[in-house]
Amino acid sequence: MTDPVKVETLGVKSHDRPDEVRSPAKTRLEIVRLEGVTLGRETFEPGWSWHECIKPVVQTHSCQVSHIGYAVSGTMTVRLDDGTQRTITAGDSFTIPPGHDAWVEGDEPFVGIEVLSAENYAKG
């Protein structure tokens, strides 16, 4: 089996000193770019929902970005355009196809690591 991404250098960067920060309403996305990959640490505050906080930025009916990630803390529910719904909690790895809405459940922020689409997330 071959690795999907080949890297030539050892790279280390902290999300505490990101290359870029995006901060729509109730959202903080800290972007770190390493050789061959962009990672994002996303923090969605209680009360965050895609349709209220990100839709005004991207101006699509639902989120049209695919996501692969890991939930560090908090709880988020995702509903696909076809009505399929799942809840993601701390410790879960996840895949989310295009065509969805999402929202934070409860009083704790949702913190996740985005490994697929951080470069394109929350951009108009």
Secondary structure, DSSP 8 states (H G I E B T S, - for coil): ---SS--SS-----TTS-SEEE--TTEEEEEEEETTEEEEEEEE-TT-BHHHHTHHHH--SSB---EEEEEEESEEEEEETTS-EEEEETT-EEEE-SSEEEEE-SSS-EEEEE-SSTTTTT--
